[in-house]
Amino acid sequence: MKKIQLLKIVCASLILVSMSCKKAEETPAETAKPTFDLAAEKTAVEAGYREFEKAFNAKDSVTLANCYATDAKFMPQSSKAVEGRPAIQKEFTQWFKGDTPQIAIKLVELWGNETNLTAENSWTMTGKDGKVVDEGKSIELYKKKKANGSYYVIAIIRICHRPNRFLLLKK
């Protein structure tokens, strides 16, 4: 008899606990304000791509370097890695001495939080004749600068479909 009563008490307790847990899970967080809006960040990254394209296509190494964090490391294809904005600017200046193609970048996917973003994109480079001279994809890592809320590139992992693109284009 005591076993049956104990079993009833345990079952009733489990039902109450599971119901109270369920209610807590189902309560909507209407009062919580979202601190991170991925859709807004996606728009910002795409706007950054347009700025990058415009600067690259105009051979503006200063604006391009300013797209990167002050301590970013840049690893160009077929060259040694460089670190920091001045070195990145110098690398772009060197690239632009040759017959540099035009670039177009498309955001494929974006992940992140309040402090870091990861973007997957695809890109195409075309020559003066409009023919594709290089294409590929990349994963970009961004960190947020607290002072103004902007994100800056800290690393890019780039995969080219056509190797040695700048070796072919430099004069």
LOVEX-954497 format. One line per 5 residues: number of its first residue (from 1); their letters; for each residue x, y, z of N, C-alpha, C, O, CB. Coordinates in pm, whole numbers, always signed. Each point is the difference from the previous one (the first is absolute). Glycine has a CB too. Example, Ala and Ser with C-alpha at 12.3 -4.5 7.8 and 13.67 -1.06 7.14 Angstrom:
% LOVEX-954497
1> as> +1319/-569/+780/-89/+119/+0/+90/+120/+0/+104/-2/+66/-293/-115/+59; +154/+222/-197/+82/+119/+6/-77/+109/+73/+51/+111/+17/+67/-174/-232 $
This chain:
% LOVEX-954497
1> mkkiq> +81/-119/+0/-81/+119/+0/+87/+127/+0/-27/+95/-73/-153/-223/+193; +285/+126/-36/+90/+114/+6/+71/+18/-134/+27/+112/-42/+4/-147/+290; +1/-77/-316/+67/+7/-128/-89/+67/-104/+49/+77/-83/+81/-283/+141; -258/+176/-56/-93/+59/-96/-13/+150/+25/-3/+78/-95/-121/-297/+78; +115/+260/+147/-10/+142/+32/+128/+73/-42/-6/+110/-55/-148/-163/+247 $
6> llkiv> +268/-8/-165/+127/+60/-37/+9/+14/-153/+46/+102/-50/+63/-200/+257; -153/-4/-278/+0/+4/-145/-91/+112/-51/+36/+70/-94/+11/-317/+88; -164/+264/+66/-92/+106/-38/+61/+138/+24/-13/+90/-83/-180/-242/+136; +260/+168/+61/+63/+129/+33/+113/+31/-99/+12/+113/-46/-69/-146/+290; +139/-67/-276/+110/+20/-95/-56/+36/-138/+51/+92/-65/+93/-255/+194 $
11> casli> -247/+92/-173/-60/+29/-131/-60/+140/-3/+18/+73/-98/-66/-317/+68; -23/+281/+136/-60/+134/+6/+109/+107/-1/-15/+102/-67/-183/-195/+195; +306/+70/-56/+111/+96/+3/+63/+15/-138/+28/+112/-43/+17/-172/+283; -24/-51/-309/+58/+5/-133/-90/+74/-98/+48/+76/-84/+69/-290/+132; -247/+192/-38/-95/+70/-87/+5/+150/+27/+3/+80/-94/-152/-283/+87 $
16> lvsms> +151/+243/+134/+6/+142/+35/+129/+64/-49/-1/+110/-54/-142/-156/+253; +253/-24/-179/+130/+54/-44/+2/+14/-151/+43/+104/-51/+71/-209/+249; -160/+2/-270/+4/+10/-146/-94/+109/-51/+32/+65/-99/+25/-307/+88; -171/+263/+75/-91/+106/-43/+59/+137/+26/-12/+90/-83/-182/-240/+129; +259/+166/+69/+58/+132/+30/+117/+30/-92/+19/+116/-39/-90/-141/+278 $
21> ckkae> +149/-75/-276/+110/+21/-94/-53/+36/-137/+56/+86/-68/+85/-246/+195; -248/+93/-168/-56/+27/-131/-52/+142/-9/+18/+66/-102/-78/-307/+80; -4/+289/+127/-54/+135/-2/+113/+102/-13/-14/+100/-71/-181/-175/+212; +305/+51/-74/+113/+93/-8/+57/+4/-140/+40/+105/-49/+12/-148/+290; -49/-73/-307/+53/-5/-136/-93/+67/-100/+46/+59/-97/+72/-270/+156 $
26> etpae> -249/+201/-36/-97/+52/-94/-27/+149/+17/-62/+60/-88/-38/-285/+83; +144/+285/+116/-25/+141/+24/+78/+83/-100/+123/-7/-4/-164/-37/+248; -28/+124/-326/+71/+81/-99/+79/+112/+67/-42/+56/+100/-136/-109/-269; +291/+82/+112/+86/+105/+53/-34/+131/-70/+82/+56/-74/+103/-222/+125; -306/+214/-28/-46/+121/-67/+71/+125/+49/+17/+95/-76/-237/-204/+47 $
31> takpt> +263/+108/+153/+61/+120/+54/+149/+9/-31/+60/+107/+9/-229/-111/+171; +229/-109/-218/+144/+2/-30/+25/+70/-134/-62/-33/-101/+95/-182/+232; +57/+310/-129/+37/+71/-122/+114/-74/-69/+97/-37/+66/-170/+258/+34; +62/-244/-230/+110/-68/-69/+124/+89/-3/-7/+119/-32/-159/-247/-108; +279/+68/+175/+125/+76/-1/+77/-20/-129/+96/+72/-28/-86/-91/+276 $
36> fdlaa> -51/-77/-325/+71/-31/-124/-101/-28/-109/-90/-82/+17/+286/-11/+112; -182/+160/-241/-92/-16/-112/+80/-48/-121/+65/+81/-67/-221/+101/+156; +152/-313/-116/+79/-58/-108/-38/+59/-136/+87/+19/-85/-65/-229/+219; -150/+238/-155/-44/+57/-128/+64/+138/-21/+42/+32/-111/-260/-159/+127; +224/+208/+89/+63/+132/-10/+149/-14/-26/+57/+77/-77/-231/+20/+231 $
41> ektav> +237/-193/-90/+144/-22/-21/+26/-49/-141/+102/+35/-61/-73/-86/+305; -120/-30/-297/+14/-47/-139/-3/+118/-96/+79/+7/-93/-188/-226/+154; +17/+311/-37/-8/+121/-83/+129/+80/+10/+50/+52/-100/-299/-44/+132; +303/+2/+89/+125/+75/+20/+117/-67/-70/+83/+68/-60/-171/+13/+280; +96/-214/-214/+109/-72/-67/-11/+19/-152/+100/+24/-67/-91/-196/+254 $
46> eagyr> -130/+163/-239/-18/+20/-144/+38/+142/-41/+58/+20/-106/-242/-190/+107; +152/+269/+84/+41/+138/-28/+153/+11/+4/+60/+73/-79/-277/+15/+177; +279/-160/-6/+146/-3/+6/+61/-60/-126/+104/+45/-47/-119/-64/+294; -50/-84/-302/+46/-58/-126/-7/+102/-113/+92/+8/-82/-169/-235/+160; -30/+303/-82/-13/+103/-105/+112/+103/+15/+58/+45/-99/-309/-78/+90 $
51> efeka> +281/+72/+134/+109/+95/+25/+135/-60/-43/+82/+68/-62/-213/+32/+255; +152/-228/-160/+123/-68/-37/+13/-7/-152/+105/+31/-56/-113/-166/+269; -100/+93/-280/+1/-8/-147/+33/+135/-62/+83/+10/-90/-252/-195/+101; +104/+289/+39/+21/+134/-55/+146/+42/+17/+61/+52/-93/-301/+9/+146; +296/-84/+65/+139/+38/+26/+96/-86/-83/+95/+52/-58/-158/+20/+292 $
56> fnakd> +38/-202/-239/+88/-90/-77/-3/+37/-147/+105/+12/-63/-144/-195/+229; -80/+202/-220/-14/+31/-142/+56/+138/-35/+33/+25/-116/-234/-172/+110; +211/+236/+106/+59/+132/-21/+149/+0/+36/+67/+103/-8/-290/+3/+56; +275/-223/-9/+141/-15/+42/+34/+92/+117/+107/+61/+2/-47/-125/-237; -150/+74/+333/+14/+87/+117/+50/-83/+119/-79/-52/+78/-106/+204/-162 $
61> svtla> +317/-165/+95/+59/-84/+104/-25/+53/+141/-4/-79/+95/+177/+13/-260; -189/+195/+182/-24/+58/+133/-136/-45/+53/-11/-48/+113/+154/+249/-171; -247/-185/-23/-134/-41/+42/-5/-151/+22/-64/-46/+95/-35/+239/-222; +164/-269/+42/+3/-146/+18/+65/-38/+132/-53/-83/+73/+63/+55/-321; +103/+87/+279/+69/-31/+125/-87/+35/+121/+6/-69/+102/+214/+109/-215 $
66> ncyat> -299/+66/+102/-87/+39/+110/-118/-93/+21/-71/+12/+99/+139/+220/-143; -89/-326/-47/-103/-103/+19/+48/-106/+99/-80/-79/+50/-5/+120/-284; +214/-44/+260/+59/-102/+87/+26/+55/+139/+20/+121/+17/+84/-229/-217; -104/+21/+300/+34/+39/+137/+144/+49/+2/+80/-39/-84/-243/-128/+180; +195/+253/+0/+136/+55/+8/+105/-110/+18/+115/+17/-41/-210/+193/+139 $
71> dakfm> +55/-322/-37/+95/-109/+24/-28/-121/-90/+44/-111/+30/-22/+191/+207; -93/-60/-347/-34/-111/-90/+125/-58/-64/+100/+69/-21/-322/+36/-23; +214/-232/+13/+107/-68/-72/-53/-33/-138/-107/-59/-14/+209/-37/+228; -29/+134/-316/-41/-16/-140/+94/-99/-66/+122/+18/+3/-215/+219/-13; +37/-342/-48/+80/-106/-59/-31/-12/-149/-80/-84/-40/+86/-39/+260 $
76> pqssk> +57/+207/-302/-26/-5/-144/+57/-126/-63/+97/-58/+49/-96/+308/-55; -63/-289/-102/+44/-118/-74/+140/+23/-55/+30/+107/-52/-268/-164/-7; +323/-42/+71/+136/+1/-55/+90/+107/+61/+98/+42/-62/-194/-129/-147; +62/+133/+330/+82/+101/+69/+5/-31/+149/-77/-82/+51/+15/+256/-224; +154/-108/+241/+8/-14/+145/-116/+76/+66/-50/+97/-55/+301/-121/+42 $
81> avegr> -291/-22/+130/-105/+67/+77/+51/+136/+48/+118/+17/+30/-215/-240/+42; +5/+319/-66/+31/+132/+54/-99/+29/+111/-110/-54/+2/+204/+136/-223; -53/+5/+314/-84/+27/+116/-15/+150/+21/+97/+75/-9/-24/-290/+113; -196/+257/-75/-30/+140/+29/-42/+77/-125/+35/-37/-113/+129/+27/+300; -240/+117/-165/-53/+79/-112/+107/+57/-91/-15/-8/-122/-176/+62/+266 $
86> paiqk> +300/+4/-93/+100/+56/-91/+58/-106/-95/+22/+27/-118/+34/+143/+293; -32/-289/-122/+55/-108/-84/-104/-49/-101/+34/-33/-114/+120/-35/+302; -280/+62/-146/-107/-41/-91/-17/+103/-111/-18/-36/-116/-99/-86/+304; +123/+250/-151/-10/+106/-101/+114/-12/-100/-22/+14/-120/-90/+137/+287; +232/-176/-118/+115/-14/-89/-18/-119/-95/+36/+9/-117/+112/+92/+294 $
91> eftqw> -205/-211/-126/-24/-118/-84/-98/+33/-113/+23/-37/-115/+20/-113/+313; -153/+218/-164/-96/+39/-104/+63/+97/-100/-25/-10/-120/-163/-24/+283; +269/+128/-114/+68/+94/-90/+85/-76/-101/+3/+35/-118/-1/+141/+300; +68/-279/-136/+82/-82/-89/-88/-71/-104/+35/-4/-118/+134/-29/+302; -281/-22/-140/-90/-68/-92/-47/+94/-110/-8/-38/-117/-66/-113/+301 $
96> fkgdt> +45/+274/-146/-61/+94/-93/+98/+60/-100/-40/+76/-88/-123/-25/+264; +290/-85/-164/+98/+47/-98/-16/-74/-132/+42/+50/-105/+116/+6/+290; -218/-173/-181/-20/-78/-122/-140/+20/-56/-73/+92/+39/+237/-260/+45; -199/+82/-174/-132/+3/-65/-97/-75/+91/-26/-118/-19/+127/+130/-216; -155/+59/+333/-85/-61/+101/-143/-17/-52/-56/+92/-59/+199/+10/+239 $
101> pqiai> -202/-220/-158/-137/-24/-45/-102/+72/+90/+35/+57/+104/+38/-280/-196; -198/+218/+51/-112/+51/+79/-53/-115/+86/+8/-116/-40/-68/+291/-139; +6/-141/+296/-49/-104/+90/-149/+20/+28/-48/+112/+6/+276/-132/+98; -299/-91/-88/-140/+0/+44/-11/-107/+109/+48/-112/-17/-137/+191/-213; +25/-43/+342/-11/-90/+114/-147/-22/+35/-79/+94/-1/+303/-16/+89 $
106> klvel> -259/-204/-59/-137/-33/+37/+0/-74/+133/+70/-100/+16/-138/+89/-259; -10/+61/+339/-13/-67/+130/-84/-126/-17/-109/+5/-57/+129/+216/+179; +31/-333/-73/-71/-127/-8/-71/-29/+132/-117/-36/+1/+284/-50/-169; -95/+102/+280/-55/-31/+132/+71/+83/+105/+116/+38/-18/-174/-272/-55; -11/+261/+183/+59/+78/+110/-41/-61/+132/-116/-35/+20/+113/+245/-160 $
111> wgnet> +100/-225/+231/-24/-49/+135/+66/+96/+96/+93/+70/-38/-105/-312/-38; -35/+247/+201/+71/+83/+96/-77/+36/+124/-108/-53/+27/+227/+139/-215; -60/+6/+263/-59/+51/+123/+41/+146/+16/+46/+63/-95/-44/-293/+202; -18/+283/+14/+25/+143/+24/+145/+42/-21/+27/+118/-21/-212/-126/+181; +278/-86/-154/+141/+36/-8/+74/-53/-122/+101/+56/-41/-106/-49/+284 $
116> nltae> -45/-115/-303/+70/-63/-112/-99/-43/-108/-113/-39/+28/+292/-39/+128; -134/+88/-280/-78/-48/-114/+88/-90/-86/+121/+18/-7/-266/+191/+10; +82/-304/-68/+66/-83/-100/-85/+6/-126/-120/-26/+4/+223/-128/+172; -41/+189/-287/-72/+13/-127/+58/-97/-102/+122/-17/-10/-173/+259/+60; -37/-305/-125/+40/-80/-115/-41/+78/-123/-114/+47/-9/+91/-270/+134 $
121> nswtm> +115/+237/-220/-35/+72/-123/+58/-69/-122/+82/-91/+10/-91/+305/+119; -37/-168/-243/+61/-40/-127/+40/+129/-71/-64/+104/+18/-74/-321/-34; +242/+210/-65/+48/+119/-68/+47/-35/-140/+38/-114/-30/+30/+216/+249; -72/-2/-303/+43/-15/-139/+84/+121/-37/-32/+113/+36/-175/-248/-96; +315/+110/-13/+84/+108/-52/-4/-7/-152/+16/-106/-60/+136/+103/+265 $
126> tgkdg> -174/+118/-264/-7/+7/-147/+103/+97/-53/+31/+101/+64/-275/-156/-57; +297/+23/-125/+97/+87/-66/-71/+113/-73/-122/+10/+1/+279/-202/-25; -78/+276/-39/-55/+114/-76/-96/-44/-109/-92/+74/-36/+301/+51/+83; -188/-245/-100/-87/-50/-105/-128/-65/+54/-83/-48/-77/+286/+13/-62; -219/+33/+271/-119/-57/+62/+8/-149/+25/-92/-58/+58/-33/+235/-168 $
131> kvvde> +234/-241/+66/+16/-143/+22/+45/-28/+143/+78/+77/+57/-22/-109/-300; -104/-77/+300/+37/-39/+136/+146/-44/+0/+38/-91/-74/-276/+20/+127; +319/+136/+31/+141/-37/+12/+27/-76/+129/+103/-67/+13/-42/+267/-148; -153/-190/+230/+12/-75/+125/-135/-2/+68/-81/+92/-17/+325/-29/+42; -267/-166/+50/-122/-9/+79/+29/-92/+117/+95/-78/-2/-244/+117/-199 $
136> gksie> +67/-29/+304/+22/-83/+115/-101/+28/+108/-106/+57/-24/+347/-67/-31; -204/-31/+174/-85/+19/+116/+90/+26/+119/+119/-28/-3/-302/-121/-92; +124/+202/+200/+80/+24/+119/-87/-2/+125/-122/+18/-5/+282/+116/-130; -94/-157/+245/-59/+13/+133/+72/+118/+64/+122/+4/+2/-180/-257/+21; -19/+348/+28/+58/+118/+63/-40/+5/+146/-114/-29/+37/+108/+153/-256 $
141> lykkk> +101/-87/+302/-24/+16/+143/+7/+148/+35/+95/+70/-37/+1/-301/+86; -197/+279/+22/-8/+140/+38/-6/+13/+151/-53/-87/+68/-65/+141/-283; +174/+55/+267/-20/+33/+140/-59/+140/+8/+22/+83/-88/+171/-232/+161; -269/+173/+32/-68/+128/+15/+89/+97/+78/+55/-35/+104/-280/-79/-112; +236/+233/-44/+73/+106/+69/-101/+69/+91/-101/+53/-46/+268/-20/-147 $
146> kangs> -140/-34/+321/-97/+50/+99/-27/+149/-13/-112/+44/+26/+189/-222/+125; +20/+256/-191/-17/+146/-4/-113/+43/-93/-81/+85/+37/+323/-63/+13; -248/-78/-170/-102/+45/-94/-96/-111/-43/-91/+26/-78/+252/+143/+1; -141/-290/+126/-91/-109/-33/+22/-64/-135/-76/-89/-38/-83/+201/+180; +260/-69/-217/+28/-57/-132/+79/-130/+15/+71/-21/+98/-72/+251/-201 $
151> yyvia> -14/-315/+4/+79/-123/-5/+118/+22/-93/-10/+70/-101/-195/-213/+148; +318/+81/-12/+120/+6/-83/+49/-140/-28/-9/-88/+86/+71/+311/+10; -12/-246/-216/+53/-130/-38/+123/-30/+83/+90/+83/+12/-180/-58/-245; +93/-146/+290/+121/-42/+70/+69/-116/-72/+120/-23/+18/-222/+98/+198; +28/-149/-299/+61/-108/-77/-90/-37/-117/-123/+10/+9/+239/-98/+198 $
156> iiric> -55/+46/-317/-73/-48/-116/+66/-130/-46/+121/-6/-20/-189/+243/-50; -13/-340/+54/+47/-126/-55/-57/-5/-141/-121/-16/-18/+134/-104/+247; +73/+133/-328/-45/+14/-139/+41/-122/-82/+113/-49/+11/-95/+300/+8; -109/-299/-99/+27/-112/-90/-20/+50/-142/-110/+41/-38/+38/-214/+211; +178/+169/-252/-6/+44/-140/-25/-121/-89/+53/-108/+25/+103/+301/+22 $
161> hrpnr> -236/-174/-148/-25/-107/-96/+104/+0/-111/+19/-100/-69/-264/+114/+121; +311/+100/-68/+103/+13/-104/+127/+53/+65/+9/+120/+26/-184/-78/-208; +272/-127/+210/+120/+42/+73/+84/+103/-76/-7/+12/-123/+8/-236/+230; +78/+298/-29/+96/+97/-52/-64/+113/-79/+55/+45/-100/+108/-229/+90; -277/+231/+54/-72/+103/-73/+81/+128/-16/+3/+57/-109/-214/-153/+195 $
166> flllk> +278/+142/+19/+74/+125/-12/+134/-18/-69/+55/+95/-57/-169/-17/+264; +168/-199/-201/+123/-25/-74/-25/+19/-150/+88/+45/-73/-10/-205/+252; -197/+125/-222/-32/+13/-143/-32/+144/-38/+16/+37/-116/-102/-270/+119; +41/+313/+92/-48/+133/-34/+103/+110/+23/-9/+107/-61/-216/-188/+119; +323/+56/+29/+98/+104/+27/+90/+22/-121/+35/-93/-73/-40/+36/+316 $
171> k> +42/+182/-261/+91/+33/-113/+142/-2/+47/+91/+24/-78/-267/+116/-31 $
